């Protein structure tokens, strides 16, 4: 397998014989990341249309793709989904957001699950 150096100017991204792009910081998204972004967009649209079961399926599929490809779910999406029931959290519709001392408390209206996230005052 022949792999080029990513840091060499003018050579472009390093590519192996199987045509998978080897990523370095600052490069384009891979296929799994693009699918995860698309699935979270679909989950957001499903919640707007009051189709919570469909939104759950999109979130579960996105998490499964992230798990299998070891790429992780972006923090923005991690905080917008319920860890207990996998529904996409939309403030006022599927979640309740309150500010506590030094933290944001997000409660899922579907299952009652609570997430607490710190913030600097």
C-alpha positions in Angstrom: 0.0 0.0 0.0 1.5 3.3 -1.0 0.6 6.4 1.0 1.6 10.0 0.2 2.5 12.6 2.8 -0.3 14.9 3.8 2.0 17.8 4.7 3.7 18.0 1.3 2.4 21.1 -0.6 0.8 20.4 -3.9 0.3 16.7 -3.5 -3.3 16.9 -2.2 -4.8 14.5 0.3 -3.0 11.2 0.9 -4.8 8.3 -0.9 -4.1 4.6 -0.5 -4.8 1.9 -3.1 -8.4 1.5 -1.9 -9.2 5.2 -2.6 -10.0 6.0 1.0 -8.9 9.5 1.9 -6.7 9.6 4.9 -7.7 12.5 7.0 -5.6 15.1 8.8 -6.8 18.1 10.8 -8.4 20.7 8.6 -9.3 18.4 5.7 -12.7 17.6 4.2 -15.3 15.5 5.9 -15.4 11.8 5.2 -18.4 9.9 4.0 -19.5 8.8 7.6 -19.4 12.4 8.9 -21.4 13.6 5.9 -24.0 10.9 6.5 -24.2 11.8 10.2 -24.7 15.5 9.4 -27.4 14.6 6.9 -29.2 12.2 9.3 -29.3 14.9 12.1 -30.8 17.3 9.6 -33.4 14.8 8.7 -34.1 14.2 12.4 -34.5 17.9 12.9 -37.1 18.0 10.1 -38.9 15.0 11.4 -39.4 16.7 14.8 -40.7 19.8 13.1 -43.3 17.6 11.4 -44.2 15.9 14.8 -42.8 12.5 13.7 -40.8 11.6 16.7 -40.4 7.9 15.9 -38.8 8.8 12.6 -36.5 11.3 14.3 -35.5 8.5 16.8 -34.6 6.2 13.9 -32.4 8.9 12.2 -30.6 9.6 15.5 -30.0 5.9 16.2 -28.7 5.4 12.7 -26.4 8.4 13.0 -25.0 7.1 16.3 -24.5 3.6 14.9 -22.6 5.0 11.9 -20.4 7.0 14.3 -19.8 4.0 16.4 -18.9 1.7 13.5 -16.6 4.2 11.9 -15.0 5.5 15.1 -15.6 9.1 14.2 -17.8 10.2 17.1 -20.9 12.4 17.0 -20.2 16.1 17.0 -20.8 17.8 20.4 -23.5 20.0 18.9 -25.5 16.9 18.0 -24.7 15.1 21.2 -26.3 17.9 23.2 -29.4 18.0 20.9 -30.4 14.4 21.4 -31.7 12.5 24.4 -29.4 9.9 25.7 -32.3 7.8 27.1 -34.8 7.7 24.3 -32.8 9.0 21.3 -35.3 11.7 20.3 -34.0 14.9 18.7 -34.3 17.7 21.3 -35.9 20.9 20.1 -36.5 23.5 22.8 -40.2 24.1 23.4 -41.2 21.1 21.5 -39.4 18.0 22.8 -37.3 19.6 25.5 -37.3 22.1 28.3 -34.3 24.2 28.8 -33.5 25.9 32.1 -30.5 27.8 33.4 -29.1 26.7 36.7 -26.2 28.1 38.7 -23.3 27.5 36.3 -25.1 25.0 34.1 -27.8 24.5 31.5 -30.4 21.9 32.3 -32.1 20.2 29.4 -35.0 17.9 30.2 -36.6 15.6 27.5 -40.4 15.9 27.4 -40.7 12.4 25.9 -39.0 10.4 28.6 -38.0 12.8 31.3 -34.3 12.3 30.9 -32.1 15.2 32.0 -28.8 16.5 30.7 -26.7 19.1 32.5 -24.0 21.1 30.6 -21.7 23.5 32.2 -21.2 27.1 31.0 -19.0 29.9 32.1 -20.7 32.9 33.6 
